[in-house]
Amino acid sequence: MKIKKIFNSICKLNIIDLFKLLKMIEKKFNINHCFGSNIEKQDKVAKTYSLNLTSLGQSKIMVIKLIKEITNLSLIESKKISDSLPSCIIKDVEKKKAINIKKKFDEIGCETKIE
């Protein structure tokens, strides 16, 4: 009941007073940006991507070499990936890294998909 009364009082505040109240709460309890920004940061950190190879293009040898270079797998393991399309080349990487690797595959004529 007590919390409801406090909440109802807070709802009656104008934006400026609400902002002042938030700043006071942050200062009193030693927390930063307690409403919203931490959730946004966690969402950015948690987002990872996978790069899937969907088509080899013309040079299978170049594809196998590139898979080997990117994944540090053996030639045999890299060949197995290229033989079983569609196949995941890398997973759980940042979008920027996935895009950079995708460009390398695009340069040798492969089709890839970032998910």
N, C-alpha and C positions, 0 to 999 in steps of 0.2 A: 504494500500500500504506500509506503514511504517513497519508494522508487518511482511509482506512478505519479505522485505529486511533483517530484523533482522533474520528471520527464515533461509533464504538462506545463510546468513553469518554464522549462527550456524552450518548449515549442512556441511560447509567447514572445520570445526574444527576437529582436530584429537582427539582421545579418551582422552588423558591426558588433553588437553585444555578444552574439554567438561566437564570432571570431575571437573576441577578447577572452571569453570563457574557455575556449579550446586552448588558447595560448597559456592561460593560467593552469589548466589541467596538465598540459605538457610540461610546464616548468615545475609544478608541484610533485609530479610523479616521475620526473626525469625521463620522459619519453618524447621521441621526435615524430612529428607528423602522424599522430596516432590514428587518423582517419583517412584511409585511402592509399596513401603513397606506398606503404609497405606491401600492400596487396598488388599494386602495379609492378613493383620491383620483383616480387616473387613470380608474377606471371611472365615477365620478360626472361628471367633466369630459367624458368621451367620449360620454355619453348625450345624444343630441339627438332631436328629434321633428319630425314633419311633420303639417300639418293639411290634411285632404282634404275638399273639399266634395262631398257625395253627393246632396243634394237642395236645390232652391232655395227652396221655400216659396211664399208667395203673391206677394211683391213682388220681381220680378226687378230692377227699377230700384234698389231699396235694396241688393240683393246686389251689383250692379255697383259702386255707389258705395262700399260697404264694402270690396270687393276692391281698388278703386282707392286708397282711403285707406290700407289696410294694406300694399299692395305697392308703392305709388308708380308703378304702371303707368298708361298712358293709358286713356281710356275704351274705346277699341277693343280693346286688349289685355285689359282687365278683362272686357269682354263675351265675348271668345273663351273665357276661362276659364269663365265662367258657362254658356256654350253647350255645352261639352264635359265633361259629368259622367260619372263622377267625375273631379275634377281637384284637383291639389295647389295650395293657395293659398300656403303658406309651408313651407319645409323647413329643417332644421338649426337649430332653435331650442330653447331650454330648455323643459322641461315647463310651468313656470309661465307663460311667455309664450304657449305654445300653448293652455293652458287659458283664459287671459284673452281671447285672440282667439276661441276657440270660443264663449265666453259671448256675445260680440257677435253672432255669427252665429245663435246660439240665440234671442237676443232678437228677431230679425226673422223667425224661423220656419224657418230653414235647418237641414238635418241635416248634421253634420260628423263626422269621425272623426279622432282623434289616433293616429298610428302612430309 
